[in-house]
């Protein structure tokens, strides 16, 4: 992912609209690119910070953004875990079907 593509995904990231693949790429890029981290910080401040400040709530952009990033990492990990569980279930179901089919054909 390059910086231009990253910048185009910031709003989708902040609104939790990235699919698993894009989210993974986004999180990887943010770890490597200081310029993009700065741009994300600015947009997060605008997106989340102004709303909170207008409501009279306190806002620590660095802490709150770090918390949001951690939440997104957990969501990604959870999505990947669910995907792996689904794949494992399909494999087990298919294996069980093959075994039953083999037993039925073998004992006829």
Secondary structure, DSSP 8 states (H G I E B T S, - for coil): --HHHHHHHHHHHHTT---HHHHHHHHHHHHH-HHHHHHHHHHHIIIIIHHHHHTT----HHHHHHHHHHHHHHHHHHHHHHHHHHHHHHHHHHHHHHHHHHHHHHT-
